[in-house]
Amino acid sequence: MSIGKLVSFDGSRGFGFIRPDDGGPDVFVHVNDIGLDEDELRQGRLFEFEVTEGDRGPKAVNLAAVGNGRPPRKERPAGGALSGEELQRELTELLLSASPALTAGEILTIRERLTAFADQHGWLEN
């Protein structure tokens, strides 16, 4: 089983793509192969799935939503700072869950400014 985030889904065409957490290539997903109602397929949601070989490459099947759609948080000691990369990942998840209509460009701009702000205040791990 793999875990990944739904990065796109076109409801009118019935397909989209999942980006695996392991960093591999995006995986095709079709509404007929998922075992879920189409209304559960929201961009940014986290799924567990199996990968099979489809006619045009890897294909996700047997999807199951993971938790509330967000990746599990890593436990860190009290007072532990985040790296810039960890902060950007957390900000992306927070922004997607707060406002799924944000564009990628808007998310990148907000992330960049907040990360720079945190860095200026010494809130990030060196």
N, C-alpha and C positions, 0 to 999 in steps of 0.2 A: 504494500500500500504506500501511496505517496500523499503528501500534503502540499497544497498550493492555493493561490489566490486567483479568483476569477477576475481576469483583467479586461475582458470584453464579452458581451453577449448580445446578439441581435435577435430579439424576440420574434420579429417578423420572418426571419429566415430560419430560426431555430438552432443557431450554432454560435459558438464563441471560442475563447481560449483561456486556459488556466496556466499561470506561471508557477512552476514547481518551486518549493522552498529550497530544494537542493541546488538551484542555479542552472538546471538543465534548460533545454529549449521549451518554449510554450507548447502546450498540448491542446489539440483540437478537442472540442466537446460538442456533441449534438444532443438535442433534446430527447431523441428517441433512445439514447444509450445511457441515460443518467439515473433513472429510478427515482426522480424527484418531480414535484410539480414545478412547472416553469416559473411560477411566481417566487420560488425560493432562490432563483438564480439572479442575485444582485451583485453588481460589480463591486469588487473589493472584499467580498465574502470569502472566507477560508473554507476549503473542502478537503476531505480525505477521499482518495480515488484510486482506482486501479488503472494501469496503462496497458493498452493492447496496441497491436500494430494494425492500423486502418489502411484503406486503399491509398491514402496519400501521406502516411506517416503516423506518428504516435497519436493515440486517441484515448481520452479519459472515459471510463465507464464506472458504474456503481458508485456514484458520488454520494457522500454523506457530509452534511454541514458539521464543522468543528466548532464546538462551544458557541460563542456569540458572534462568530465570524472573524474574530481577531486572534492573532497568534498568541500563544501563552507567553506571559511575561517571564523574563528570567529573574530569579531571586537575586537581589544584590544587598550587600550589607547596608545598614542604616548610614546615611550620609554619603554613600558611594556615588560618585559622579558618573555621568554617561560620556562615552566618546562622542565626537561630532557625528560619526556614522550612526551610532545607536540612537542619538537624539533625532536625527533626520528620519530614521525608520519609524520611531515612535510618533513623531509629528505627522508623518504620512498617514499612519493608521488612525490617529486622532482626527485629522482633517477629513479623511474619507468617511469615517463613521459619523462625524458631526454634520458634514455637508457633502453628500455624494455627487452633487451637481458641480462641484468645483472642477475646473479643467486641470489638466496636467501642468500647464504653464502657471496657473495660479498657485497650485500646490508647491511647485518648485520655487516660486518667488517668495511665498510665505515661509517655507522651510529655510531658505537661504538667509532671509532677514532674521528669523528667530535664532538660527544657529550662530550667526554673527553676533547678535545681541548677547546670547549666553556666553560666547567666547570672550567678548569684551568685559564681561562681569566675572570671569574666572570660574564659571559654573561647569565647565567641561573638563573631563580627564585630559591630561597632557599626553 
